[in-house]
Amino acid sequence: MLSKKVSTDPGELEHEVELLHELLYKVESLANFCHATEIIDINRYKIIQKKHIIEQVIREKSLKPFQFFFNKN
């Protein structure tokens, strides 16, 4: 983590890290990932946007050939 200050108080730095952790925990959740992602399945010529199906594909150990994750952001 970068800071513009040359010397930082350890307590202040710890507080910044806690706030960053809180923010990233909410942003990087599986639900948010599934909301911002779709799967392009070339085998069936489909774009999958249903969150529960995307979660199933994520939990599989490997993707089937010609299935791609596409981030909508």
N, CA, C and O atoms as a Tinker XYZ file with bonds, in Angstrom:
   292  protein
     1  N      0.843000   -1.151000    0.000000    73     2
     2  CA     0.000000    0.000000    0.000000    64     1     3
     3  C      0.903000    1.232000    0.000000    63     2     4     5
     4  O      1.852000    1.320000    0.779000    81     3
     5  N      0.601000    2.158000   -0.862000    73     3     6
     6  CA     1.405000    3.360000   -0.960000    64     5     7
     7  C      0.758000    4.500000   -0.198000    63     6     8     9
     8  O     -0.466000    4.607000   -0.120000    81     7
     9  N      1.596000    5.339000    0.355000    73     7    10
    10  CA     1.109000    6.499000    1.083000    64     9    11
    11  C      1.939000    7.707000    0.689000    63    10    12    13
    12  O      3.133000    7.584000    0.417000    81    11
    13  N      1.314000    8.866000    0.658000    73    11    14
    14  CA     2.037000   10.091000    0.327000    64    13    15
    15  C      2.890000   10.574000    1.485000    63    14    16    17
    16  O      3.828000   11.347000    1.288000    81    15
    17  N      2.572000   10.128000    2.684000    73    15    18
    18  CA     3.323000   10.542000    3.860000    64    17    19
    19  C      4.635000    9.771000    3.945000    63    18    20    21
    20  O      4.695000    8.584000    3.624000    81    19
    21  N      5.674000   10.456000    4.379000    73    19    22
    22  CA     6.978000    9.811000    4.527000    64    21    23
    23  C      6.970000    8.892000    5.739000    63    22    24    25
    24  O      7.382000    7.737000    5.640000    81    23
    25  N      6.514000    9.380000    6.859000    73    23    26
    26  CA     6.457000    8.550000    8.060000    64    25    27
    27  C      4.994000    8.381000    8.454000    63    26    28    29
    28  O      4.243000    9.354000    8.530000    81    27
    29  N      4.608000    7.159000    8.700000    73    27    30
    30  CA     3.219000    6.896000    9.088000    64    29    31
    31  C      3.195000    6.261000   10.469000    63    30    32    33
    32  O      4.079000    5.486000   10.832000    81    31
    33  N      2.192000    6.597000   11.208000    73    31    34
    34  CA     1.971000    6.011000   12.521000    64    33    35
    35  C      1.532000    4.559000   12.321000    63    34    36    37
    36  O      0.653000    4.305000   11.498000    81    35
    37  N      2.111000    3.598000   13.045000    73    35    38
    38  CA     1.698000    2.193000   12.869000    64    37    39
    39  C      0.203000    1.971000   13.088000    63    38    40    41
    40  O     -0.405000    1.146000   12.406000    81    39
    41  N     -0.387000    2.689000   14.020000    73    39    42
    42  CA    -1.826000    2.554000   14.266000    64    41    43
    43  C     -2.640000    3.069000   13.093000    63    42    44    45
    44  O     -3.665000    2.490000   12.732000    81    43
    45  N     -2.176000    4.163000   12.502000    73    43    46
    46  CA    -2.864000    4.728000   11.338000    64    45    47
    47  C     -2.764000    3.789000   10.141000    63    46    48    49
    48  O     -3.730000    3.592000    9.404000    81    47
    49  N     -1.588000    3.218000    9.963000    73    47    50
    50  CA    -1.389000    2.270000    8.860000    64    49    51
    51  C     -2.264000    1.036000    9.048000    63    50    52    53
    52  O     -2.853000    0.534000    8.090000    81    51
    53  N     -2.348000    0.548000   10.288000    73    51    54
    54  CA    -3.191000   -0.618000   10.574000    64    53    55
    55  C     -4.660000   -0.298000   10.299000    63    54    56    57
    56  O     -5.389000   -1.141000    9.776000    81    55
    57  N     -5.092000    0.895000   10.643000    73    55    58
    58  CA    -6.471000    1.314000   10.385000    64    57    59
    59  C     -6.755000    1.361000    8.885000    63    58    60    61
    60  O     -7.818000    0.925000    8.442000    81    59
    61  N     -5.816000    1.885000    8.104000    73    59    62
    62  CA    -5.975000    1.929000    6.642000    64    61    63
    63  C     -6.070000    0.527000    6.059000    63    62    64    65
    64  O     -6.875000    0.281000    5.161000    81    63
    65  N     -5.259000   -0.388000    6.560000    73    63    66
    66  CA    -5.281000   -1.774000    6.071000    64    65    67
    67  C     -6.619000   -2.427000    6.413000    63    66    68    69
    68  O     -7.168000   -3.166000    5.595000    81    67
    69  N     -7.148000   -2.169000    7.602000    73    67    70
    70  CA    -8.447000   -2.723000    7.979000    64    69    71
    71  C     -9.565000   -2.195000    7.078000    63    70    72    73
    72  O    -10.438000   -2.954000    6.658000    81    71
    73  N     -9.535000   -0.893000    6.782000    73    71    74
    74  CA   -10.544000   -0.323000    5.887000    64    73    75
    75  C    -10.434000   -0.910000    4.482000    63    74    76    77
    76  O    -11.447000   -1.197000    3.844000    81    75
    77  N     -9.219000   -1.084000    4.009000    73    75    78
    78  CA    -9.003000   -1.679000    2.692000    64    77    79
    79  C     -9.499000   -3.121000    2.656000    63    78    80    81
    80  O    -10.119000   -3.547000    1.681000    81    79
    81  N     -9.225000   -3.866000    3.721000    73    79    82
    82  CA    -9.686000   -5.257000    3.802000    64    81    83
    83  C    -11.214000   -5.322000    3.776000    63    82    84    85
    84  O    -11.791000   -6.163000    3.088000    81    83
    85  N    -11.868000   -4.428000    4.530000    73    83    86
    86  CA   -13.334000   -4.382000    4.556000    64    85    87
    87  C    -13.911000   -4.102000    3.174000    63    86    88    89
    88  O    -14.867000   -4.747000    2.744000    81    87
    89  N    -13.324000   -3.142000    2.493000    73    87    90
    90  CA   -13.781000   -2.760000    1.161000    64    89    91
    91  C    -13.614000   -3.912000    0.170000    63    90    92    93
    92  O    -14.539000   -4.232000   -0.576000    81    91
    93  N    -12.443000   -4.528000    0.164000    73    91    94
    94  CA   -12.184000   -5.610000   -0.788000    64    93    95
    95  C    -13.028000   -6.848000   -0.483000    63    94    96    97
    96  O    -13.412000   -7.572000   -1.401000    81    95
    97  N    -13.318000   -7.097000    0.788000    73    95    98
    98  CA   -14.138000   -8.247000    1.145000    64    97    99
    99  C    -15.532000   -8.124000    0.535000    63    98   100   101
   100  O    -16.094000   -9.103000    0.043000    81    99
   101  N    -16.082000   -6.909000    0.573000    73    99   102
   102  CA   -17.412000   -6.694000    0.010000    64   101   103
   103  C    -17.388000   -6.712000   -1.517000    63   102   104   105
   104  O    -18.294000   -7.260000   -2.145000    81   103
   105  N    -16.372000   -6.123000   -2.106000    73   103   106
   106  CA   -16.310000   -5.982000   -3.562000    64   105   107
   107  C    -16.000000   -7.311000   -4.242000    63   106   108   109
   108  O    -16.537000   -7.604000   -5.310000    81   107
   109  N    -15.139000   -8.113000   -3.629000    73   107   110
   110  CA   -14.691000   -9.340000   -4.271000    64   109   111
   111  C    -15.519000  -10.558000   -3.886000    63   110   112   113
   112  O    -15.014000  -11.678000   -3.960000    81   111
   113  N    -16.749000  -10.385000   -3.487000    73   111   114
   114  CA   -17.594000  -11.516000   -3.121000    64   113   115
   115  C    -18.008000  -12.292000   -4.377000    63   114   116   117
   116  O    -17.964000  -11.766000   -5.489000    81   115
   117  N    -18.404000  -13.534000   -4.180000    73   115   118
   118  CA   -18.817000  -14.377000   -5.297000    64   117   119
   119  C    -20.054000  -13.822000   -5.989000    63   118   120   121
   120  O    -20.164000  -13.890000   -7.214000    81   119
   121  N    -20.976000  -13.278000   -5.222000    73   119   122
   122  CA   -22.200000  -12.720000   -5.812000    64   121   123
   123  C    -21.873000  -11.547000   -6.732000    63   122   124   125
   124  O    -22.426000  -11.441000   -7.827000    81   123
   125  N    -20.980000  -10.673000   -6.293000    73   123   126
   126  CA   -20.590000   -9.538000   -7.130000    64   125   127
   127  C    -19.821000   -9.999000   -8.363000    63   126   128   129
   128  O    -19.992000   -9.441000   -9.446000    81   127
   129  N    -18.975000  -11.014000   -8.202000    73   127   130
   130  CA   -18.240000  -11.548000   -9.345000    64   129   131
   131  C    -19.207000  -12.118000  -10.383000    63   130   132   133
   132  O    -19.053000  -11.871000  -11.579000    81   131
   133  N    -20.200000  -12.877000   -9.926000    73   131   134
   134  CA   -21.176000  -13.474000  -10.845000    64   133   135
   135  C    -22.040000  -12.413000  -11.512000    63   134   136   137
   136  O    -22.473000  -12.585000  -12.652000    81   135
   137  N    -22.288000  -11.328000  -10.808000    73   135   138
   138  CA   -23.083000  -10.240000  -11.384000    64   137   139
   139  C    -22.319000   -9.538000  -12.511000    63   138   140   141
   140  O    -22.930000   -9.058000  -13.465000    81   139
   141  N    -20.997000   -9.475000  -12.406000    73   139   142
   142  CA   -20.180000   -8.757000  -13.385000    64   141   143
   143  C    -19.575000   -9.673000  -14.443000    63   142   144   145
   144  O    -18.758000   -9.223000  -15.247000    81   143
   145  N    -19.959000  -10.947000  -14.459000    73   143   146
   146  CA   -19.360000  -11.919000  -15.367000    64   145   147
   147  C    -20.438000  -12.671000  -16.128000    63   146   148   149
   148  O    -21.518000  -12.940000  -15.601000    81   147
   149  N    -20.133000  -13.004000  -17.362000    73   147   150
   150  CA   -20.978000  -13.926000  -18.113000    64   149   151
   151  C    -20.077000  -14.983000  -18.730000    63   150   152   153
   152  O    -18.867000  -14.793000  -18.851000    81   151
   153  N    -20.675000  -16.088000  -19.112000    73   151   154
   154  CA   -19.913000  -17.185000  -19.716000    64   153   155
   155  C    -20.325000  -17.302000  -21.166000    63   154   156   157
   156  O    -21.509000  -17.390000  -21.491000    81   155
   157  N    -19.342000  -17.301000  -22.017000    73   155   158
   158  CA   -19.588000  -17.487000  -23.443000    64   157   159
   159  C    -19.293000  -18.954000  -23.747000    63   158   160   161
   160  O    -18.162000  -19.417000  -23.598000    81   159
   161  N    -20.314000  -19.667000  -24.170000    73   159   162
   162  CA   -20.196000  -21.096000  -24.473000    64   161   163
   163  C    -20.275000  -21.258000  -25.985000    63   162   164   165
   164  O    -21.354000  -21.186000  -26.575000    81   163
   165  N    -19.136000  -21.476000  -26.595000    73   163   166
   166  CA   -19.062000  -21.618000  -28.053000    64   165   167
   167  C    -19.671000  -22.953000  -28.496000    63   166   168   169
   168  O    -20.190000  -23.051000  -29.608000    81   167
   169  N    -19.615000  -23.972000  -27.650000    73   167   170
   170  CA   -20.165000  -25.288000  -28.005000    64   169   171
   171  C    -21.664000  -25.225000  -28.266000    63   170   172   173
   172  O    -22.164000  -25.847000  -29.203000    81   171
   173  N    -22.387000  -24.461000  -27.425000    73   171   174
   174  CA   -23.835000  -24.367000  -27.565000    64   173   175
   175  C    -24.275000  -23.038000  -28.155000    63   174   176   177
   176  O    -25.473000  -22.783000  -28.280000    81   175
   177  N    -23.326000  -22.193000  -28.518000    73   175   178
   178  CA   -23.620000  -20.863000  -29.073000    64   177   179
   179  C    -24.537000  -20.076000  -28.143000    63   178   180   181
   180  O    -25.555000  -19.532000  -28.570000    81   179
   181  N    -24.159000  -20.021000  -26.854000    73   179   182
   182  CA   -24.961000  -19.331000  -25.855000    64   181   183
   183  C    -24.086000  -18.417000  -25.015000    63   182   184   185
   184  O    -22.888000  -18.643000  -24.850000    81   183
   185  N    -24.717000  -17.390000  -24.494000    73   183   186
   186  CA   -24.110000  -16.537000  -23.489000    64   185   187
   187  C    -24.902000  -16.758000  -22.210000    63   186   188   189
   188  O    -26.105000  -16.498000  -22.161000    81   187
   189  N    -24.225000  -17.236000  -21.184000    73   187   190
   190  CA   -24.884000  -17.582000  -19.923000    64   189   191
   191  C    -24.735000  -16.407000  -18.970000    63   190   192   193
   192  O    -23.622000  -15.971000  -18.674000    81   191
   193  N    -25.875000  -15.895000  -18.490000    73   191   194
   194  CA   -25.862000  -14.752000  -17.587000    64   193   195
   195  C    -26.519000  -15.056000  -16.250000    63   194   196   197
   196  O    -26.509000  -14.208000  -15.357000    81   195
   197  N    -27.085000  -16.238000  -16.090000    73   195   198
   198  CA   -27.760000  -16.600000  -14.842000    64   197   199
   199  C    -26.711000  -16.858000  -13.753000    63   198   200   201
   200  O    -25.775000  -17.637000  -13.934000    81   199
   201  N    -26.899000  -16.184000  -12.628000    73   199   202
   202  CA   -25.896000  -16.220000  -11.566000    64   201   203
   203  C    -25.682000  -17.623000  -11.002000    63   202   204   205
   204  O    -24.545000  -18.002000  -10.718000    81   203
   205  N    -26.747000  -18.396000  -10.837000    73   203   206
   206  CA   -26.578000  -19.718000  -10.240000    64   205   207
   207  C    -25.816000  -20.665000  -11.175000    63   206   208   209
   208  O    -25.097000  -21.542000  -10.698000    81   207
   209  N    -25.957000  -20.510000  -12.463000    73   207   210
   210  CA   -25.213000  -21.343000  -13.410000    64   209   211
   211  C    -23.747000  -20.920000  -13.436000    63   210   212   213
   212  O    -22.857000  -21.765000  -13.528000    81   211
   213  N    -23.496000  -19.617000  -13.357000    73   211   214
   214  CA   -22.115000  -19.131000  -13.328000    64   213   215
   215  C    -21.417000  -19.647000  -12.067000    63   214   216   217
   216  O    -20.252000  -20.040000  -12.128000    81   215
   217  N    -22.113000  -19.650000  -10.929000    73   215   218
   218  CA   -21.543000  -20.192000   -9.693000    64   217   219
   219  C    -21.209000  -21.678000   -9.845000    63   218   220   221
   220  O    -20.168000  -22.130000   -9.366000    81   219
   221  N    -22.084000  -22.438000  -10.507000    73   219   222
   222  CA   -21.813000  -23.864000  -10.719000    64   221   223
   223  C    -20.558000  -24.058000  -11.554000    63   222   224   225
   224  O    -19.734000  -24.920000  -11.251000    81   223
   225  N    -20.411000  -23.261000  -12.602000    73   223   226
   226  CA   -19.244000  -23.397000  -13.473000    64   225   227
   227  C    -17.975000  -23.008000  -12.723000    63   226   228   229
   228  O    -16.935000  -23.639000  -12.911000    81   227
   229  N    -18.039000  -21.992000  -11.887000    73   227   230
   230  CA   -16.874000  -21.569000  -11.106000    64   229   231
   231  C    -16.431000  -22.671000  -10.156000    63   230   232   233
   232  O    -15.234000  -22.883000   -9.959000    81   231
   233  N    -17.386000  -23.369000   -9.570000    73   231   234
   234  CA   -17.055000  -24.413000   -8.589000    64   233   235
   235  C    -16.513000  -25.691000   -9.237000    63   234   236   237
   236  O    -15.930000  -26.528000   -8.547000    81   235
   237  N    -16.695000  -25.850000  -10.536000    73   235   238
   238  CA   -16.135000  -27.021000  -11.216000    64   237   239
   239  C    -14.610000  -26.904000  -11.233000    63   238   240   241
   240  O    -14.059000  -25.804000  -11.189000    81   239
   241  N    -13.947000  -28.045000  -11.296000    73   239   242
   242  CA   -12.479000  -28.036000  -11.251000    64   241   243
   243  C    -11.865000  -27.491000  -12.525000    63   242   244   245
   244  O    -10.797000  -26.881000  -12.484000    81   243
   245  N    -12.516000  -27.697000  -13.647000    73   243   246
   246  CA   -11.975000  -27.170000  -14.903000    64   245   247
   247  C    -13.126000  -26.799000  -15.838000    63   246   248   249
   248  O    -14.218000  -27.364000  -15.776000    81   247
   249  N    -12.844000  -25.847000  -16.689000    73   247   250
   250  CA   -13.841000  -25.443000  -17.673000    64   249   251
   251  C    -13.876000  -26.450000  -18.814000    63   250   252   253
   252  O    -12.874000  -27.089000  -19.133000    81   251
   253  N    -15.036000  -26.574000  -19.410000    73   251   254
   254  CA   -15.138000  -27.392000  -20.610000    64   253   255
   255  C    -14.459000  -26.646000  -21.752000    63   254   256   257
   256  O    -14.330000  -25.424000  -21.694000    81   255
   257  N    -14.026000  -27.352000  -22.782000    73   255   258
   258  CA   -13.401000  -26.652000  -23.906000    64   257   259
   259  C    -14.354000  -25.634000  -24.528000    63   258   260   261
   260  O    -15.550000  -25.888000  -24.668000    81   259
   261  N    -13.814000  -24.506000  -24.888000    73   259   262
   262  CA   -14.536000  -23.425000  -25.568000    64   261   263
   263  C    -15.626000  -22.793000  -24.711000    63   262   264   265
   264  O    -16.652000  -22.353000  -25.231000    81   263
   265  N    -15.407000  -22.747000  -23.404000    73   263   266
   266  CA   -16.216000  -21.958000  -22.493000    64   265   267
   267  C    -15.303000  -20.869000  -21.944000    63   266   268   269
   268  O    -14.202000  -21.158000  -21.475000    81   267
   269  N    -15.748000  -19.638000  -21.999000    73   267   270
   270  CA   -14.915000  -18.520000  -21.613000    64   269   271
   271  C    -15.651000  -17.620000  -20.631000    63   270   272   273
   272  O    -16.848000  -17.370000  -20.777000    81   271
   273  N    -14.918000  -17.135000  -19.626000    73   271   274
   274  CA   -15.450000  -16.112000  -18.730000    64   273   275
   275  C    -15.275000  -14.768000  -19.410000    63   274   276   277
   276  O    -14.224000  -14.488000  -19.985000    81   275
   277  N    -16.299000  -13.942000  -19.344000    73   275   278
   278  CA   -16.236000  -12.599000  -19.919000    64   277   279
   279  C    -16.674000  -11.622000  -18.854000    63   278   280   281
   280  O    -17.794000  -11.705000  -18.349000    81   279
   281  N    -15.797000  -10.694000  -18.509000    73   279   282
   282  CA   -16.114000   -9.680000  -17.500000    64   281   283
   283  C    -16.804000   -8.526000  -18.182000    63   282   284   285
   284  O    -16.273000   -7.956000  -19.135000    81   283
   285  N    -17.988000   -8.173000  -17.701000    73   283   286
   286  CA   -18.790000   -7.122000  -18.326000    64   285   287
   287  C    -18.332000   -5.718000  -17.954000    63   286   288   289
   288  O    -18.838000   -4.741000  -18.506000    81   287
   289  N    -17.395000   -5.600000  -17.039000    73   287   290
   290  CA   -16.938000   -4.270000  -16.619000    64   289   291
   291  C    -16.032000   -3.653000  -17.627000    63   290   292
   292  O    -15.558000   -2.534000  -17.428000    81   291
